[in-house]
């Protein structure tokens, strides 16, 4: 008899643990997580769990059965307050509405965690990473609350968080994707739409922005006091409006902008006192800069920016310089300008005469702010025609490239979609 009792107990104890993990004995998802041993997998049954969850152990939470965690419109829905945990295949929804509390769908305060295949819906802030390092965020879909743009929270917020990978996520109808005081993060393969700042760096150095599509935001990528950022193989599309720009700089140095499509923005590239470090440069290489109101706008006469191998196509204004300055101190080599009117008699693929941009009357909108309203109007166009025909004053040279490319670079020809298609999609 004693032997049978011992055998029965050896069978019963694992069953109790299994039922508890499955949610029959544990009344809440929080209890399931608290009772699970380190390193185990918690797979709750399908359902809506109306609670706020804090992960305190290195376990795997798998919501494949159809798990929804609903915050009920208060606070942060879920927090990972540990390291080496994993959350996958579930939905987080209905955070609180308080900006001062950073009410979020998901907050991470640990290291080496993995979050993948998660939906975050109706959350003021989507993902808040607070002093969280070496985490992987993959295939997460994020939307904010249905508020005016300025009242939404940030889709993704990195704060003093380093060496994280944010890959293949979809973000739309939120406010900003912000990276503040955070270094060595890789942001790749994401789709970001209908926000304010697609990605905004602030005092954030040595980060990588690769193969993202950022469309229909106010600003695509903005670099503020941030150095040594790599921005490559991205599509920065249709940032329009009074502040619209594909890529913006504010006192940032050592930045590489390469192999990007910068198409259909009010300003393709905006530079304000950048590079700020006098011993550094910013490089712009093999970018397609097309169908923008201004291809490149300099806030002031500056130096230290190197433009090489770029294709400038159908921009209303190729280059603009505010404050009465010029772009002559910048470096321009091997760029293609679709309005170049020179020849290539020696057949070396380079223009025989320089490409030059002069400041005629139609450019008065650069110095007179109110005149910008009349840009492209009949009055300015007529004044420009008369001045080019018989100049009243000596026009000011804004830019000179000695040997521009004669033919469209191969990267622009081989692009999967034409610039016009990117503008219209």
Protein Blocks (a to p, Z undefined) as FASTA:
>chain_A
ZZmmmmmmmmmmmmmmmmmmnommmmbfklmmmmpcghiacdddedddddddddfbdcdd
dfknopacdehhpajfbdcfbehiacehiacehiafbfklopafbdcfbehiacehiace
hifblcdcehiahiacehiacddddddfklpccfbdcehiahiacehiacehiabdcdeh
iahiacehiacehifbfbacehiahiacehiacehifblcdcehiahiacehiacehiac
jklcfbdcehiahiacehiacehiablbdcehiafblkbccddehiacehifblbdcfbd
cehiacehiacehifblbacehhiafklpccehiacfkbcbdcfkonopafbdcdddddf
klmmmmmmklmmmgoiaklmmmmmmmmmmcfbdcddfbdcfbacfbdcfklmmpmbdfkl
mmmZZ
